[in-house]
């Protein structure tokens, strides 16, 4: 398996785009959302992060299977 720099940079760019959409669309609400996240316990944040990881892996798996 070779490292594909073009694919990597495309995936990284897509991640930046997807991460920035909430800040662009909901700029007024983001401080409240971030404040709410900052008040969460580490276990809740860990659960949220793990859920995101699992969903990401599933999306990649489904994308590779087509």
ZIPE-V331242 format. One record per backbone hydrogen bond with DSSP energy under -1.0 kcal/mol. CO is the residue of the C=O (numbers start at 1). NH is the residue of the N-H. E is the energy in kcal/mol with one decimal. If there is no record, write none. Layout:
BEGIN
((CO:NH:E) (CO:NH:E))
END
This chain:
BEGIN
((4:8:-2.4) (5:9:-2.8) (6:10:-2.1) (7:11:-2.5) (8:12:-2.5) (9:13:-2.5) (10:14:-2.4) (11:15:-2.2) (12:16:-2.2) (13:17:-2.2) (14:18:-2.8) (15:19:-2.4) (16:20:-1.6) (17:21:-1.1) (20:24:-1.9) (21:25:-2.9) (22:26:-2.6) (26:30:-1.6) (29:33:-2.0) (30:34:-3.1) (31:35:-2.2) (32:36:-2.3) (33:37:-2.3) (34:38:-2.2) (35:39:-1.1) (37:40:-1.2) (41:45:-2.3) (42:46:-2.6) (43:47:-2.3) (44:48:-2.4) (45:49:-2.7) (46:50:-2.7) (47:51:-2.3) (48:52:-2.1) (49:53:-2.3) (50:54:-2.6) (51:55:-2.5) (52:56:-2.4) (53:57:-2.5) (54:58:-2.4) (55:59:-2.4) (56:60:-2.3) (57:61:-2.7) (58:62:-2.9) (59:63:-2.5) (60:64:-2.2) (61:65:-1.5))
END
